[in-house]
Amino acid sequence: MLRVAVVGSGPSGVYTAQSLLQQSVVPGVRVDVLDRLPCPYGLVRYGVAPDHEKIKSLQQNLRAVLEDERITFVGNVEVGARGLTPARLLELYDAVVYCVGAARDRRLGVPGEDLAGSYSATDFVSWYSAHPDAVENAFGGTGGGAGAALGGRSAVVIGVGNVAVDVTRILARGADELRSTDVPDAALRVLELSGVREVHMVGRRGPGQAKFTTKELRELGGLPGARVRVDPADLALDPAYADSSGLPAVNRRNLEVVRGWADAGRGPGAGPEAARVIRLRFFLRPVELLGEGGRVAAVRFERTEPDGSGGVRGTGRYEEIEAQLVLRAVGYQGVPLPGLPFDEARGTVPNVAGRVLRDGAPSPGEYVAGWIKRGPTGVIGTNRPCAKETVASLLADAEALTGRRLVADPLDALRDLGHDPVAWRGWLSIERAESALGLSLGRGRVKIPDWAGLRAAAREDTQGA
Ligand code: NAP
């Protein structure tokens, strides 16, 4: 029998567990899927935007895997805390696969970045996703007021990846459009009173190099209360605008969509004004966030131009865009886990085909999959082949990994260390509590946004059992 711990129950963790069950090389595999939160599904629950119901429904597929009898969900257990070190995990399991993602946002490194009103997009995502670590009322007052964050009329989103598109879309949607989602009630009330009327989404390179995917980009043009504007002068700077034949298909399609919006916005017959405007800007790199009375009031950008090799260089010309809210959507970064090696430059755990490297050599029994293995790129499905590769490495090593005498029953050992694991039925109890909360608010299921609430809901089941 092979006992494996998978750390993290997001897509990469669940796909890793699934690959372990689907193989026939090593019979009798048991997998414990550990998560720091009492809830499973990682970024599918806490990162995928609430209005992306189709992607959210992936939770059903992940659920089917986690409900397999050979898998045990162990929530509310943080590796790296209370003596649960990687070394201790290796005493409890034959193999450990770390699928812990990339939890930190990248910084811009420009003056004014920490002014009030400037946030990482991940803070905003966590807030509207009801992540229990999100700062309560970060974007609005308890009384349901829009507060200072969403009180102003102009917002700047820095970056042109899919996270930038997500936060732009949420800012540009009316709250009514989000009522049927699982967005927390306090966030919904703040969004209802939002004063934001203009959202500028700004890229430092051209539309031909933007990181968003076409489906996500196109969605911005279909929001009922918003209109997209593109400045043709920005596009004209991109050499691919005249000839896009050298671009990868996704970039070419992106450029076509953006070109369509630029054409539609030209001239006096440019269509009706909408409640909100999304302005897509390119070739502008942020150099400073400007404040007034300690709060952000504008972002200063330097105009850039293509350098001929896919990058850009500054031109010494500057432009300011008014903003009472700035969301920095410039990518995620891995976070070191105490006791595991970490490559600071790449923000990943050094590995070869998923095998963790310690001092350049594979460390027996330690593996990685997902963003902590390859960096924060790709869509959810990218994690499937990534997990398969790691599991193939693990299975190739299996003979050498089994046969050791493991020291204890893992769950007892976790409790001995002071952890209070939430089992799958505890999670089901959270689900029921969230449905009841939604019902009491006249909505569908609504997420519980705080640790105390989640833990209390999880315990209800154990008490009743
Ligand atoms: P991303 O795709 O890496 O995009 C980051 C953006 O920030 C790029 O436009 C990048 O520009 C820009 N940037 C980086 N540093 C900058 C700086 N110092 N100044 C100005 N701009 C800067 O990251 P992400 O949007 O966080 O997404 C992470 C991953 O999650 C991606 O693989 C994404 O597709 C995925 N995701 C998918 C969905 C979905 O499928 N619906 C939703 C959310 C996220 P450069 O290109 O010039 O570096």
Boltz pocket constraint, residues with backbone or C-beta under 6 A from the ligand:
constraints:
  - pocket:
      binder: B
      contacts: [[A, 47], [A, 107], [A, 108], [A, 158], [A, 159], [A, 160], [A, 161], [A, 162], [A, 163], [A, 164], [A, 166], [A, 202], [A, 203], [A, 204], [A, 205], [A, 209], [A, 210], [A, 211], [A, 212], [A, 213], [A, 216], [A, 284], [A, 285], [A, 286], [A, 329], [A, 330], [A, 331], [A, 332], [A, 376], [A, 377], [A, 378], [A, 379], [A, 380]]
      max_distance: 6.0
